[in-house]
Amino acid sequence: MTEKQLKGLKLIQEYMDKHKYAPTVRELGEKIGLSSAKLVHSFVKDIEAKGYISSVNGCPTTIQILKRI
């Protein structure tokens, strides 16, 4: 897992712990420094492929954490 992916996963976990739901595409993109929705969806899919989260069609608001870091 890359440094950016680890940072993103940690941010997702912290956001979900605080709010009890996953961040939106825009919120996640702003937090990890990605400007387009396509890049955010790709980022989510990459973390999902590593088995840390699951989501529906790479949509950040459907994220479920499978493994915590």
N, CA, C and O atoms as CSV, one atom per row, in Angstrom:
chain,resi,resn,atom,element,x,y,z
A,1,MET,N,N,0.849,-1.172,0.000
A,1,MET,CA,C,0.000,0.000,0.000
A,1,MET,C,C,0.895,1.237,0.000
A,1,MET,O,O,1.882,1.302,0.734
A,2,THR,N,N,0.544,2.199,-0.819
A,2,THR,CA,C,1.361,3.414,-0.908
A,2,THR,C,C,1.115,4.312,0.309
A,2,THR,O,O,0.141,4.140,1.041
A,3,GLU,N,N,2.008,5.259,0.500
A,3,GLU,CA,C,1.876,6.241,1.584
A,3,GLU,C,C,0.547,6.992,1.468
A,3,GLU,O,O,-0.147,7.197,2.464
A,4,LYS,N,N,0.202,7.395,0.254
A,4,LYS,CA,C,-1.044,8.140,0.027
A,4,LYS,C,C,-2.267,7.272,0.334
A,4,LYS,O,O,-3.249,7.757,0.896
A,5,GLN,N,N,-2.205,6.002,-0.033
A,5,GLN,CA,C,-3.317,5.099,0.258
A,5,GLN,C,C,-3.477,4.893,1.762
A,5,GLN,O,O,-4.596,4.866,2.273
A,6,LEU,N,N,-2.361,4.746,2.468
A,6,LEU,CA,C,-2.420,4.614,3.926
A,6,LEU,C,C,-3.026,5.856,4.563
A,6,LEU,O,O,-3.871,5.763,5.453
A,7,LYS,N,N,-2.585,7.019,4.099
A,7,LYS,CA,C,-3.119,8.280,4.611
A,7,LYS,C,C,-4.621,8.359,4.332
A,7,LYS,O,O,-5.402,8.732,5.207
A,8,GLY,N,N,-5.016,8.009,3.117
A,8,GLY,CA,C,-6.427,8.052,2.744
A,8,GLY,C,C,-7.275,7.095,3.559
A,8,GLY,O,O,-8.374,7.447,3.987
A,9,LEU,N,N,-6.774,5.891,3.775
A,9,LEU,CA,C,-7.508,4.908,4.567
A,9,LEU,C,C,-7.667,5.396,6.003
A,9,LEU,O,O,-8.735,5.257,6.600
A,10,LYS,N,N,-6.611,5.959,6.545
A,10,LYS,CA,C,-6.682,6.496,7.909
A,10,LYS,C,C,-7.705,7.636,7.987
A,10,LYS,O,O,-8.480,7.715,8.940
A,11,LEU,N,N,-7.701,8.509,6.991
A,11,LEU,CA,C,-8.672,9.606,6.956
A,11,LEU,C,C,-10.107,9.084,6.866
A,11,LEU,O,O,-11.004,9.601,7.532
A,12,ILE,N,N,-10.315,8.066,6.045
A,12,ILE,CA,C,-11.643,7.461,5.913
A,12,ILE,C,C,-12.085,6.890,7.260
A,12,ILE,O,O,-13.214,7.115,7.697
A,13,GLN,N,N,-11.193,6.155,7.909
A,13,GLN,CA,C,-11.518,5.557,9.205
A,13,GLN,C,C,-11.864,6.623,10.238
A,13,GLN,O,O,-12.857,6.497,10.955
A,14,GLU,N,N,-11.048,7.674,10.316
A,14,GLU,CA,C,-11.286,8.745,11.288
A,14,GLU,C,C,-12.612,9.458,10.999
A,14,GLU,O,O,-13.373,9.767,11.916
A,15,TYR,N,N,-12.875,9.711,9.726
A,15,TYR,CA,C,-14.123,10.382,9.335
A,15,TYR,C,C,-15.319,9.523,9.742
A,15,TYR,O,O,-16.290,10.021,10.311
A,16,MET,N,N,-15.236,8.230,9.442
A,16,MET,CA,C,-16.345,7.333,9.753
A,16,MET,C,C,-16.522,7.153,11.258
A,16,MET,O,O,-17.650,7.020,11.731
A,17,ASP,N,N,-15.436,7.148,12.010
A,17,ASP,CA,C,-15.535,7.060,13.469
A,17,ASP,C,C,-16.265,8.277,14.030
A,17,ASP,O,O,-17.067,8.159,14.956
A,18,LYS,N,N,-15.982,9.434,13.467
A,18,LYS,CA,C,-16.570,10.681,13.954
A,18,LYS,C,C,-18.019,10.865,13.499
A,18,LYS,O,O,-18.879,11.236,14.297
A,19,HIS,N,N,-18.286,10.604,12.218
A,19,HIS,CA,C,-19.596,10.915,11.634
A,19,HIS,C,C,-20.536,9.715,11.506
A,19,HIS,O,O,-21.736,9.885,11.290
A,20,LYS,N,N,-19.997,8.515,11.638
A,20,LYS,CA,C,-20.780,7.269,11.503
A,20,LYS,C,C,-21.225,6.982,10.072
A,20,LYS,O,O,-22.083,6.128,9.851
A,21,TYR,N,N,-20.653,7.684,9.105
A,21,TYR,CA,C,-20.890,7.401,7.688
A,21,TYR,C,C,-19.641,7.825,6.917
A,21,TYR,O,O,-18.798,8.559,7.433
A,22,ALA,N,N,-19.537,7.361,5.693
A,22,ALA,CA,C,-18.343,7.617,4.878
A,22,ALA,C,C,-18.369,9.017,4.265
A,22,ALA,O,O,-19.438,9.601,4.085
A,23,PRO,N,N,-17.185,9.554,3.945
A,23,PRO,CA,C,-17.119,10.875,3.305
A,23,PRO,C,C,-17.634,10.830,1.866
A,23,PRO,O,O,-17.662,9.773,1.236
A,24,THR,N,N,-18.038,11.986,1.363
A,24,THR,CA,C,-18.455,12.094,-0.035
A,24,THR,C,C,-17.215,12.111,-0.931
A,24,THR,O,O,-16.089,12.219,-0.445
A,25,VAL,N,N,-17.433,12.005,-2.229
A,25,VAL,CA,C,-16.332,12.076,-3.195
A,25,VAL,C,C,-15.568,13.385,-3.017
A,25,VAL,O,O,-14.338,13.385,-2.960
A,26,ARG,N,N,-16.283,14.486,-2.931
A,26,ARG,CA,C,-15.644,15.800,-2.788
A,26,ARG,C,C,-14.845,15.889,-1.484
A,26,ARG,O,O,-13.701,16.344,-1.488
A,27,GLU,N,N,-15.442,15.458,-0.376
A,27,GLU,CA,C,-14.753,15.514,0.919
A,27,GLU,C,C,-13.487,14.670,0.907
A,27,GLU,O,O,-12.434,15.116,1.362
A,28,LEU,N,N,-13.590,13.462,0.391
A,28,LEU,CA,C,-12.424,12.582,0.340
A,28,LEU,C,C,-11.354,13.165,-0.574
A,28,LEU,O,O,-10.174,13.159,-0.224
A,29,GLY,N,N,-11.748,13.662,-1.730
A,29,GLY,CA,C,-10.799,14.266,-2.661
A,29,GLY,C,C,-10.053,15.432,-2.048
A,29,GLY,O,O,-8.839,15.554,-2.216
A,30,GLU,N,N,-10.772,16.296,-1.333
A,30,GLU,CA,C,-10.138,17.449,-0.684
A,30,GLU,C,C,-9.137,17.002,0.373
A,30,GLU,O,O,-8.060,17.585,0.497
A,31,LYS,N,N,-9.485,15.977,1.131
A,31,LYS,CA,C,-8.625,15.519,2.223
A,31,LYS,C,C,-7.350,14.832,1.730
A,31,LYS,O,O,-6.311,14.908,2.385
A,32,ILE,N,N,-7.427,14.164,0.582
A,32,ILE,CA,C,-6.247,13.445,0.093
A,32,ILE,C,C,-5.569,14.121,-1.092
A,32,ILE,O,O,-4.577,13.617,-1.618
A,33,GLY,N,N,-6.102,15.256,-1.507
A,33,GLY,CA,C,-5.450,16.026,-2.561
A,33,GLY,C,C,-5.736,15.566,-3.978
A,33,GLY,O,O,-4.888,15.710,-4.859
A,34,LEU,N,N,-6.919,15.014,-4.209
A,34,LEU,CA,C,-7.327,14.615,-5.560
A,34,LEU,C,C,-8.444,15.540,-6.017
A,34,LEU,O,O,-9.421,15.753,-5.299
A,35,SER,N,N,-8.293,16.085,-7.215
A,35,SER,CA,C,-9.229,17.116,-7.663
A,35,SER,C,C,-10.413,16.600,-8.479
A,35,SER,O,O,-11.407,17.311,-8.626
A,36,SER,N,N,-10.330,15.395,-9.005
A,36,SER,CA,C,-11.441,14.920,-9.836
A,36,SER,C,C,-12.115,13.703,-9.211
A,36,SER,O,O,-11.478,12.903,-8.526
A,37,ALA,N,N,-13.408,13.583,-9.461
A,37,ALA,CA,C,-14.182,12.457,-8.941
A,37,ALA,C,C,-13.647,11.133,-9.482
A,37,ALA,O,O,-13.632,10.128,-8.772
A,38,LYS,N,N,-13.212,11.135,-10.729
A,38,LYS,CA,C,-12.683,9.913,-11.339
A,38,LYS,C,C,-11.454,9.414,-10.579
A,38,LYS,O,O,-11.305,8.213,-10.353
A,39,LEU,N,N,-10.579,10.334,-10.187
A,39,LEU,CA,C,-9.390,9.955,-9.422
A,39,LEU,C,C,-9.758,9.429,-8.040
A,39,LEU,O,O,-9.136,8.489,-7.546
A,40,VAL,N,N,-10.763,10.030,-7.419
A,40,VAL,CA,C,-11.207,9.569,-6.098
A,40,VAL,C,C,-11.784,8.156,-6.208
A,40,VAL,O,O,-11.472,7.299,-5.382
A,41,HIS,N,N,-12.616,7.907,-7.210
A,41,HIS,CA,C,-13.183,6.572,-7.411
A,41,HIS,C,C,-12.076,5.547,-7.647
A,41,HIS,O,O,-12.137,4.439,-7.114
A,42,SER,N,N,-11.078,5.900,-8.430
A,42,SER,CA,C,-9.946,5.018,-8.691
A,42,SER,C,C,-9.171,4.748,-7.401
A,42,SER,O,O,-8.765,3.616,-7.139
A,43,PHE,N,N,-8.972,5.783,-6.606
A,43,PHE,CA,C,-8.280,5.676,-5.323
A,43,PHE,C,C,-9.022,4.693,-4.403
A,43,PHE,O,O,-8.406,3.827,-3.782
A,44,VAL,N,N,-10.347,4.839,-4.326
A,44,VAL,CA,C,-11.161,3.951,-3.493
A,44,VAL,C,C,-11.060,2.517,-4.004
A,44,VAL,O,O,-10.909,1.590,-3.209
A,45,LYS,N,N,-11.140,2.326,-5.305
A,45,LYS,CA,C,-11.036,0.988,-5.901
A,45,LYS,C,C,-9.686,0.337,-5.594
A,45,LYS,O,O,-9.622,-0.867,-5.342
A,46,ASP,N,N,-8.607,1.127,-5.614
A,46,ASP,CA,C,-7.272,0.600,-5.311
A,46,ASP,C,C,-7.192,0.089,-3.875
A,46,ASP,O,O,-6.632,-0.978,-3.624
A,47,ILE,N,N,-7.748,0.849,-2.934
A,47,ILE,CA,C,-7.743,0.415,-1.530
A,47,ILE,C,C,-8.659,-0.800,-1.357
A,47,ILE,O,O,-8.356,-1.715,-0.592
A,48,GLU,N,N,-9.762,-0.794,-2.066
A,48,GLU,CA,C,-10.688,-1.923,-2.009
A,48,GLU,C,C,-10.022,-3.200,-2.530
A,48,GLU,O,O,-10.212,-4.274,-1.960
A,49,ALA,N,N,-9.252,-3.086,-3.595
A,49,ALA,CA,C,-8.562,-4.241,-4.176
A,49,ALA,C,C,-7.567,-4.863,-3.199
A,49,ALA,O,O,-7.250,-6.048,-3.302
A,50,LYS,N,N,-7.082,-4.076,-2.267
A,50,LYS,CA,C,-6.134,-4.568,-1.269
A,50,LYS,C,C,-6.844,-5.188,-0.061
A,50,LYS,O,O,-6.189,-5.695,0.850
A,51,GLY,N,N,-8.188,-5.149,-0.051
A,51,GLY,CA,C,-8.964,-5.824,0.979
A,51,GLY,C,C,-9.231,-5.040,2.253
A,51,GLY,O,O,-9.690,-5.612,3.241
A,52,TYR,N,N,-8.952,-3.743,2.250
A,52,TYR,CA,C,-9.160,-2.938,3.455
A,52,TYR,C,C,-10.572,-2.383,3.574
A,52,TYR,O,O,-11.062,-2.156,4.681
A,53,ILE,N,N,-11.219,-2.167,2.453
A,53,ILE,CA,C,-12.573,-1.620,2.444
A,53,ILE,C,C,-13.397,-2.337,1.382
A,53,ILE,O,O,-12.862,-3.035,0.522
A,54,SER,N,N,-14.702,-2.149,1.462
A,54,SER,CA,C,-15.578,-2.565,0.365
A,54,SER,C,C,-16.457,-1.367,0.034
A,54,SER,O,O,-16.735,-0.526,0.889
A,55,SER,N,N,-16.886,-1.304,-1.209
A,55,SER,CA,C,-17.768,-0.225,-1.643
A,55,SER,C,C,-18.570,-0.707,-2.841
A,55,SER,O,O,-18.235,-1.716,-3.460
A,56,VAL,N,N,-19.620,0.015,-3.158
A,56,VAL,CA,C,-20.429,-0.300,-4.328
A,56,VAL,C,C,-19.949,0.585,-5.469
A,56,VAL,O,O,-20.055,1.809,-5.396
A,57,ASN,N,N,-19.424,-0.027,-6.519
A,57,ASN,CA,C,-18.934,0.689,-7.704
A,57,ASN,C,C,-17.923,1.788,-7.379
A,57,ASN,O,O,-17.882,2.807,-8.068
A,58,GLY,N,N,-17.109,1.597,-6.343
A,58,GLY,CA,C,-16.084,2.579,-5.993
A,58,GLY,C,C,-16.627,3.866,-5.408
A,58,GLY,O,O,-15.902,4.856,-5.305
A,59,CYS,N,N,-17.888,3.867,-5.024
A,59,CYS,CA,C,-18.523,5.077,-4.484
A,59,CYS,C,C,-18.139,5.257,-3.013
A,59,CYS,O,O,-18.463,4.401,-2.190
A,60,PRO,N,N,-17.453,6.357,-2.667
A,60,PRO,CA,C,-16.998,6.555,-1.292
A,60,PRO,C,C,-18.099,6.520,-0.238
A,60,PRO,O,O,-17.856,6.057,0.876
A,61,THR,N,N,-19.297,6.994,-0.554
A,61,THR,CA,C,-20.344,7.020,0.474
A,61,THR,C,C,-20.871,5.633,0.825
A,61,THR,O,O,-21.620,5.489,1.792
A,62,THR,N,N,-20.495,4.610,0.059
A,62,THR,CA,C,-20.914,3.238,0.365
A,62,THR,C,C,-19.803,2.428,1.019
A,62,THR,O,O,-19.932,1.211,1.153
A,63,ILE,N,N,-18.729,3.068,1.424
A,63,ILE,CA,C,-17.570,2.376,1.996
A,63,ILE,C,C,-17.932,1.679,3.302
A,63,ILE,O,O,-18.636,2.220,4.154
A,64,GLN,N,N,-17.424,0.461,3.423
A,64,GLN,CA,C,-17.438,-0.278,4.680
A,64,GLN,C,C,-15.996,-0.675,4.954
A,64,GLN,O,O,-15.300,-1.150,4.056
A,65,ILE,N,N,-15.549,-0.486,6.172
A,65,ILE,CA,C,-14.176,-0.833,6.531
A,65,ILE,C,C,-14.124,-2.315,6.881
A,65,ILE,O,O,-14.876,-2.791,7.731
A,66,LEU,N,N,-13.225,-3.039,6.213
A,66,LEU,CA,C,-13.053,-4.466,6.459
A,66,LEU,C,C,-11.866,-4.737,7.373
A,66,LEU,O,O,-11.924,-5.630,8.218
A,67,LYS,N,N,-10.785,-3.968,7.207
A,67,LYS,CA,C,-9.573,-4.088,8.032
A,67,LYS,C,C,-9.164,-2.700,8.473
A,67,LYS,O,O,-9.053,-1.793,7.649
A,68,ARG,N,N,-8.941,-2.527,9.758
A,68,ARG,CA,C,-8.496,-1.231,10.279
A,68,ARG,C,C,-6.976,-1.205,10.346
A,68,ARG,O,O,-6.325,-2.236,10.518
A,69,ILE,N,N,-6.423,0.002,10.205
A,69,ILE,CA,C,-4.970,0.160,10.359
A,69,ILE,C,C,-4.699,0.939,11.627
A,69,ILE,O,O,-3.541,1.193,11.960
